[in-house]
Amino acid sequence: MSDQPSEASRPQEQSPEAGAQQQSEPNPEPEPERKGEPKPEPERKPKPESPAPAAPAAPAAPAASDKTTATAGAPSRVGPPAAGPGNPWQNTAGAPGGKDSTEDGVTARLRPPAPPLIRPAVLWSVLATAVLSALLLGDGLGVNLLIVAVPAALAAFFAARSAGRRLRPWTATWAIGGLALLVVPALRDAGLPTFLAVVSAFALGSLALHGSRSWPGVLIGSLGLFDSIVPGIIWGVRGIRTRADGSRARWGAALRTTVVAFVLLVVFGTLFASADAAFADLLGSLMPDASFAEGPWRIFLFALGLAGALGAAYAAAAPVRWDGITLSPGTPRGRVEWALPLIVLNLLFAAFIALQLVVLLGGYEKVRAETGLQHAEYARQGFWQLLWATLLTLLVIALALRRAPRGGSRDRTLVRAVLGPLCALTLVVVASALRRMDLYVDEYGLTRLRISVAAMELWLGVVLLLILAAGIFGARFLPRAVAVSAAAAVLAFGLLSPDALIAEQNVQRFASHESAGIDIAYVKGLSADAVPALDRLPEPERSCALRIIQREVLHADSPWYATSWGEARAKEILEKRPVQGDGRDCYRLGTDGVRDGYEPDDDGYDPY
């Protein structure tokens, strides 16, 4: 009560009030006064003094005193709870000290507040991911990757929903694309498509969690999941501690239920397996093949799955906004200075393409008369140069866009008029390179390197088409469109099965003109995906090509979840029709599989 009269008669008791404020405010006040403005607060205090003399009544005094104490005493009572403790994770942009705290650098503007407490659904999904990783990932790659990815995706979904994030179309696109890429290891036995699919699936999953759209965001966001692993582990540990303190009874009930269910499964499963051999075989094929000797390896896989799932859930709940990283635009050049070198480059491309059209339309005889090169040698000589020309053209376009004049509509028209023809001419170069590769493959056959670089050249052509479309419709979706095209190319590359295509092309080439032979030394090193095509070869070429593959496939003891569909199909074919002989007939074949001891001449050397 003594505070209220002093507040009402404050003009007469300024010195006692100042002394009282100095005694009550030393703890909370020094920090805000040092940060900025010590005098604006005393200036705000006299404002409520005007109605004070006109309100001496008893009912009005408490209300006025409450308001004045709420304003005058804000630094001492109300201020510290709002700005003092706060959220220990909230040290980013938007926090009170966001501008002054430069210790985090650029990432201070990118990191969001801490996610909410981890939910039980997230914890169970993370635990399921870790257990499945330990049980399934130690025997090879197959459909097990897709099985492990499902609970990890559910953990990220539950965490994002608890944080209030909505499922957007691009997020769904990245997530579905990542899961679709994990189908490739389940279908193909070849190593390169599997590796590319797993890496691309990881990149798309990271993009689904972060939702990036700019060039820095897409490039860094595809690897951004690594940044969330350590914070995700800390987040998970804190959540488990918090929930365990208040729900020990529920954790005990869940543990008892799990133990009882496990005991029942073991007891009755053992009885049924001993009663019926067919059920025992089925149960043995479904159970993961784990032993105590593999304990350290399984523990490592458990920890890997746990850390990965926690990192994915944390990134889904509190994603780093990599789009906040911006690149400063390049210094624009003058129109003549910028356009003249590109126009000269366009003229050079046009001259080269004119010659290519003459060659492709039937003028090769004149070229051979002048150069002395055979058709396949002419094709092989220029493919790599054209591939590098395509890559360098994309680099030139990127640099030209950074230095392009940006004065108005005329400058935009100039940029489109110069870079548009350059992209179109480069597409013709891509077509010429692919035509050269086709001629070379007809002469020497298909290999892994040839089909890989041809696929890369084809994807570069798609990128050029996307750049042309961006010049017409805008470049807003260009970074994400390029990422989608790359993922689609990897998925198509895996689904088409490069080893199967290589075997098919070489078998057809051998069947059309047997004198050309087939490179047994090369095709016998292909994966199990090539078995259906190599099975159509005549003997002894068939047995020589399949002998090594049969030894690897039939003697492999991989469980069902680590066996691809290509391996299963090859095993079925080779069990029905195994290879013949002991391999002595293979020594009678020449290097290219011709019975007469064919030896390639000096011009048959193939560097790739």
N, C-alpha and C positions, 0 to 999 in steps of 0.2 A: 504493500500500500504506500510505502514511503517513496517508491519510485514514481508513482502516478502524479502526486502534486508537484514533484520536482520537474516532471516532464511538462506539466501544464504551465508552471511559472518559470519556465526555463530561461527567459531573458534576464530575470533577476538573480538566477543562481548558476551563472555560466561557469564561474570558477570552481564551485564544488562539483559540477557536472563534468568539467574537464578533468578534474582530479579523479573522479569516479571512473570516467572512461579510460583514463590512463592506467588505472589499477585493474580494470576488467578486460582490457584489450591487449595487454602485452603479449599474450601467447598466440592468438590468431592473427593479429594485425601486422606484425613486422614483415611477414612473407609477401602479402599483397602490396604493402607500401613500397617494398624494395623493387617489386617487379615493374611498377609503373607509376601510378598516380596517387600520391598521398593526400593531395588537397581537394580533389573533386568530391570526396565523401563528406568533409565538413561543409562544403558548399551546398550539398543536397539536404543536409539536416535542417536548416532554417526554413525550408519550404513549407512543412506542415505547421509552422508557428502562427501563420495568419488566422486559421480557424480556432486556434487554441484559446485566445482570450474570449471569444464569443461562445465558448462551450464550457461554462463552469459547472453545468449541472452534473449530478452524480451519475445518472444513467449514461450520459454521453462520454464521460471521462474514461471509463474502461475501454470503450471502443477506440477512442482516439489514442489512448495510451498503447493499446495493442498495435495499432498501425504504426505509431511512432517508434515503438520498441522494435517492431519488425523491420523498420527501415534503418533507424539509428543503431540498433544492436545487431544488424545483419552480419557485420564482420565477425562478431563475437559468438553468435549462437547459430544462425542459419547458414552463414557462409562456409564454415569449415566442413560440414557434412557434404555439401554439394561439390566443393572443389578439392577437399583434402583427401579422404580415402579413395573415393571413386573406384574405377576399375583398373587393376594393375596392368591389364593388357592394353588399355586404351591410351597408347602413346603415339598415335598416328595423327594424320591430318584430321582436323575437326576437334581434337582435344584442346583443352585450354593452353597447353604449352606446345602446340603443334608447330608454330612458327619459330619459336625460340630453340626447340630441340632439334638441332641439325646433326646429331650424332649418328642417326641412321641413314643420312644422306637421301638419295632418291627413293629408297624403299620405304621411307617413312610415309610417303604419300600413297603408297600402293597397298599397305597392309591394313586389313579391316580390323574392327574390334574383335575381341575374343568370342568364339562361338559359345552357345549355351552348353550347359552340362550335358555330357554324353548320355544318350538315351539307352535303355536296356535293349531295344531292337538293334541299335548300332553295335552294342557290345556282343550280342549273340551272333550277328552277321560277321563281325570281325573274328570271333572265336571259330566260327565255322570255316572261314577262309584259311585260318592258320592250321586247323586240323586237316583240312583237305589238302593243303599244300604239303604237309608232312607225310601224308599217306599216299598221295598220287603223283607228286612231281619228281620223285626220286628214281623212277624207272624209265624215263624217256618222255618224249613229247607226243601228244596225240589229242584226243578229245578231253584229256584231263585239264588242259589249260582253260578250255571253255567252262568246264565244271567249276574250277576254282574261281574264275572271273565272275560267275553269277552271284555268289554271296558277297564278294567285294563290291560289285555294282549295287547290290541291295543296301550294303552299309553306307555307301555314298548317298544313295537316294534317301534313306531315313535321316541321315545327318543334314542333308540339304533341306528336307521338309521341316525338321525341327528348327532350323535357322530361318525359316520363312522364305526360302528361295523357291521360285516357280520353275517348272519345266518349260523351257523355251524351245522353239523349233530347231535352232542350231545345236542346242545341247543334246536334243534327242538324235539329231543327225550324227554328231560325233560319237555318241554312245552306241548307237546301232551299228555304225561303221566299225567301231573298235571290236564289238562282239562278232561281227561278220568276218573280220580278218582272222579271228581265232579259229574259224572253221578250216582255214587252209592247213594247219598242222594236223587236223583230224582227217583230212582227205589225202594229203600228199606226203610222200616219203623223202622227196628231194630236200637238201639242206638249205639252198639259197632262197627258194620261195618261203620256206618256213621261217627263216631268219628275218626276211623283209617283212613278213606278215606280223610277227611278234613285235618287232620294233615299231611298225606303223600302228599297231593296236595300242601300244603304250602311249604313243604320241597323241592319238585321237582320244584316248581316255583322259589324258591330262588336259586336252583342250575342252573336253566336255565338263570337266570340273572347274575350269577357270573362265570359260566363256570369252575368249579373246577374239578380236576382230581386226586389229591393225597388223601391219607387218611385224613390228617388234613383239606385239602380243602373241601372234601366231607362232613366230619362231621361238620365242622364249617360253611361251605357255605350253608348247609341246613337250618341254622338259621341266615344267614347273612343278611336277609332282615330287621331284627330289627335294624341293625346298620345304615341303610340308611333312616330311617323314619324322624329323626330330620333334617339331611342335606337336604333331599328331600323337606321338608316343607320350609326351608330357601331358597332353590333354586327356588321353586315355587313362593314364595312371591316376591323375587327380580325380577324374570322374569315378573310377573304381573305388578310390579311398572315400570319397564323399558318400557314395551310395552304400558302401559296406558299413559305414558307421551307423547309418540309420535303418538298415534293413538286414541285419545279421540273421534274423529268423527266416526271412524269405530265401536268403542264400543257402542256409542250412537245409531248408526243405527242397530247394532245387537240386542240391548236391545229393541228398538222400534219394530223390526220385531218379536221378541219373544212374546212381550206383545200383538201385534195384532193377531198373530196366536193363542195364548191362549184364547183370548176373542172370536174369531170366533169358536174355538172348543167348548167352554163352551156354547155359545148361540145356535148354531145349534145342538150340542149334546143333550142339554136339550129339544129342540123342537122335535127332532126325538124320544127321549126316551119317552116323553109324548104322542107321536102319536102312538107308537107301543109298546105293552107290551113285545113282544119277543126281540125287539131291546134293550129295557130297561134292561131285564134280562141279555142279552149278554154284554151290557155295564157295568152293575153292577158286573158281574163276572170277567171282564177284569180289572176294575179299582182297584187299591190297597185299602185295607181296612185301612184307616188312620183317626184318630180323633184328636181333639185338646188336649184331655186328655193325649194322648201319645206324646205330643210335645217334652218334654225333652228326651224321649227315641229315638225319630226319629232324633233329633238334634245330639245326641251322635252317632247314626249310620251314619249320614251324615259326621260327623267329622272323624269317623273311616274309612269310605270308602275313604274320601279325603286324609287322611294321608297315608293309605295303597297304594293307587294308585300313589301318589307322591313319596313315598319311592321306589316302584317298578320301576317307570320311572327313578328316579335318579340312582338306582342300575344298570339299563340297560345302561344308558349313561356313568356312571363312576363307574364300579364295583370294589369292593375291591378284590384284588388278594390274596385270602386266601391260594393259593398254595405256596405263599412265606414263609409260616410258615413251617419250616422243623424240623424234629426230629433228633437229633444226633443218629447215629447208636450205638447199644450196643457194649460193648467190646467183641470181638470174643474169644471163648474158644478153648482149644485144642480139637483135634478130639476125643480122648478117653473120656475126661471129658464131652464133649458135647453129644456124641453118646451113651455111656453106659446106662444112665438112660432111654433114649428113647427106646433103644432096650429091656430093661427089661419091660417097659410099653407095648411094642408091644407083648411080650410073654404073659403078663397077659391078654391083649385083646384077643389074640388067644385062650387061655385056656377057657375064658368065652364064646367066640363065639362057640367053639366046643361043649360045653354043651348046648348052645341055639339051635344049629342045631339038637342035639339029641332030645330035647324037641319038637321042631317044626316039626320034621319028625316022630313023633309018640312015643317018649319015655316018654310021660307024666305019664303013669301009674307007672313007676318006681319012678319018682319024687314025685308023690302023696303018694306012699307007704313010702317014706323016710321022707317027710315033713308033711304029713297029711293035706295039703292045697287043697281046691277045685280048679277047673280050673280057674274060674273068680277071686278067691282070689289070686291065684298065679300070674295072669296077673296084678291085681291091685297093688300087693305088689311091683312090680319091675318097673312100668312105670316111676314114678317120679325119681327114682334113675338113670335110664337110660337117662332120660332127662338131669339131672344134669351132668352125665358123658359126654354127648355130649357137653354141654356148657363148661365144664372144659377142654375137649380135644381141643376145639378151642382156649382157652386161653393158653394152653400149646404149641400149634403150633405157636401162635403169639410170645410168649416169646422165643421159640426155634429158630425162624427165626432171632430174634434180637441178639441172642448170638451165632449164627452158625459160624463156621470157614469160612473165606473168603480168603483163600490163593490162589486158582486157580481152575482149572477144576476138580481136584480130590475132593476138598472140596464141590463143587457143586454136584458132583455125590454122595458123601456121604450124603448130605442133602436130595437129592431126594430119595436115597435108604432107608433112615430112616423115613422121614416124609410121603413119599408116602404110604407105608404099613399102617402107623398109620391112615391116612385119609381113606383108604379102609376098614380097620377093624372098624373104627368108623361108616362108612356107614352101616355095618352089624348090629352094635348096634342100629342105627336109625331104621332099618327094624325090629329088634326085639321089640323095644319099640312100634312101630306102630302096630305090630301084637298083642302085649299084650293089647293095647287099643281096638283093634277090638274084641278080645275075651271078654273083659269086657263090651263093649257096647252091644254085643249080649246077655249078661246075664242081664244087668241092664238098658239098654237104653242109648240114647244119650242126653247130656246136653250141655249147652253153654260152660262151662269150659272144658269139655272133647273134644269138637270139636275145641276149641281155642288152647289148648295145643297140640293136634294132628297136627293142621295146622302149629304151630310153629316148632314142631319136623320135619315135612316134609320140611319146609323152611331151617332148619339147614342142612338137607341132601343136599339141593341144594347148599348151601354155601360150603360144603365140596367138592362137585363136581367141583365148580368153583376154589377152591384151588388146586385141582388135575390138572385141566386144566392150571392154572397159572404155576404150576411146570413144565409143558411140553412146553407150548407155550410162557411163560413169564408173568410177573405180572403187565404189564403196565396198562391193563384195569381192573384189579381186583377190585379196590375201586368202580369204576363206575358200574361194573357188579354186585357187591353185592347190591348196591343201587337200580339198576334196578330190580333185583330179589325180593328185599323187596317190592318195589312198585307194581310189578306184583302180588306178593302174597296177598297184601292188596286188590288189584282190584279183583282178583279171589275170595277172601274170601267174598267180598261184593256182587259180581254178583251171586255167588252160593247161597246166602241167608242162613245164618246159622240157623235162626229160622224155615225156611221152611224145611231144611234138618232134623232138630230135630223133628219137627212134623211128617214128612213123615216116619222117621225111627220108631218112637214110635207107629204110627198108623199101620204100617205094622207088627210090633212085636205083637201088640194087636190082629190083625186079624189072624196071624199065630197060636198063642196059647193064647186064651182069658184068660186062667187061670193065665197067667202072669200079667194081668191087665195093666192099664195105669195110670201114675201118674197125676191125674187131678189137684192136687194142684200145680204141676210144669207147665204143658202145658197151664193152663189158664193164666199164667203170661207172655206168649210169645207175640210177637208183631203181628201186622196185617199181616205180611208176612206168618204166619202159618195158616191162615184161610182156604186156599184151601185144605190143607191136613186134618185139623181137621174137616172140613165139611163132610168128608166121615165116620166119626165115627157113630155108632148106637146111638139111644136114650136110656137112658138119658145122656150118656157120651158126646155126641155132644153138647147139650145145656149147660151142666156143664162146658165144656171146652171153649165155645165161649161166655158165658154170659158177662164176664168182657170186652172182646175185643169188643163185640157189643156195649156196653155202651160207650166205648171210641170212637169208629169209627163213630157211627151214631149221637152222640151228639157233635162231633167236628165241628167247624165252620171255618175251615181253608180255605183260598182262594186257587185257583188252583195252584199258583206258590209255595205254601208251603205244598202241598199235594203230597206224593209220589205215585208211581204207585201201590205199595203194598197196601197202604191205600185205593186207589180208587177201586182196585179189591175186597178187603175185604168188602167194603161198598156195592158194587154191589151184592156180594153173600149173605150178611146178609139181604139186603132189599128184595131179592127174597125169601129167606128162613130164617126167623128170628128164634131165639131160642124159645123153648117151655117151658111151666110151669113157676112156680115162684121160682124155686130153691130148693124146699123141697126134690125133688128126689136126689139132690146132697148129702144130709146128709145120705141117705141110702147106699151110696157107701163107700167102705173102703178107706184107704189111697191111695191104688194103683188103685182105680176105679173099684174094683170087688164088685159085688152086695151082696155077702155073708158076707160082713163085714170083709174082709181080713185084717189081722194084720201081719206085717212083723216080722219075728223071729229076734233073737239077731244078727244073722250074716248078716242081710240085711242093716246094717248101712252103709251109703254112705258118706264119708267125702268130696267128690267132685262130 
